[in-house]
Amino acid sequence: MAEESQKWVLMVTAQTPTNIAVIKYWGKRDETLILPVNDSISVTLDPEHLCTTTTVSVSPAFDQDRMWLNGKEISLSGGRFQSCLREIRSRATDVHDKEKGIKITKKDWEKLNVHIASYNNFPTAAGLASSAAGFACLVFALSKLMNANEDHSQLSAIARRGSGSACRSLYGGFVKWIMGKDEKGTDSLAVQLADEKHWDELVIVIAVVSSQQKETSSTTGMRDTVETSLLLQHRAKEVVPKRILKMEEAIKNRDFASFAQLACTDSNQFHAVCLDTCPPIFYMNDTSHRQASFLNLIISLVEKWNRAAGTPQVAYTFDAGPNAVLIARNRETAALLVQKLLFCFPPKSDADLNSFVLGDKSILKDAGVESLEAIESLPAPPEIKDPSQRHRGDVSYFICTRPGRGPVVLSDESQFLLNPETGLPK
Ligand code: DP6
């Protein structure tokens, strides 16, 4: 370690995307190691619209590991953080920063403490897999800081220990989490099926629902499912393995019809498995909730549209929360989709269109809706039974995005979340 001064601070900042599963992960065969009961496949979302930025730093002046999430200090004592920190520390190697005159040996890392600051460019409470991007970013940034020479697949197995779905955020494009066979989980990791350029026509629209509801957490929900659902056993053993092969083919051939059919069916089966759990988990089916009617309306709209068109135009998928993720086959379809969605779920009258549609706003221009007045005069979609009923205010906002790249290191100091002198939040 550079002895001349105890004041030095070394840091790395990284940015990592979030991902949405099109073949779902639900159920663990090992809770501590986070080993799943089946493979899963996801699409990485463009980090320009949804991502986590994390700065990690090390200094002999730090007396303990500390972390700040969106500016607020959080505890690192949880088992999942500890697993990630321990695993990545054990892979640390010598670091020599000639410019700063800092030398850290492999052995030093055991004693050195780190400061971590993480920020999501989307509301954490929106339930958009913030833990996936978060743990992926933590592990990726620490691996760079500690010079852990592991490839992204090896890093994904460490991120998996933070949150299962996090392992798929180590790659851009289309990603498979291979469940693996090893008891210790060494072969349970993510691989890239295709990068984001492979199928860049796809447009992804996320409807974020206004909901005060506290959802059942994925971790608790899937524990109950594993303990009680026979349908899950059938799904994991008989259904998913075949579906994974078909989904890989669909992605390889950019076969949207097959992709959409598989994604929708798998999302529906995931929710069927939730309902087959004792006590049942109602992510979508509780008719006493306003959000349930929102989800049902979206499903019926997409199903009717796809049937009328003769071939799928849009795929839907829903995770363990009330938001809807819609994947359109191309921009033209996405513009139509946005029209239909804005008709059904217009903003409250005092809303600002700029904060109602986030992400790639150019879709609004394609859809010909560039003002609140334009939303009011949209034609009723033919799929809607009762066009007089518009569900005003049920959607908090939409995010338009696309398949995106994997983790990157950021070199622009203005994006660092920790002060380079003190290692404390800026
Ligand atoms: C429904 O990765 O959040 O989003 O491993 O317990 O942290 P833990 O669960 P998590 O579960 C995600 C479940 C899902 C489907 C998916 O992303 O594949």
Residues whose N, C-alpha, C, O or C-beta is under 5 A from the ligand:
A	BS01	DP6	A21 I23 K24 Y25 S40 G162 S163 G164 S165 A166 S218 T219 D319 A320
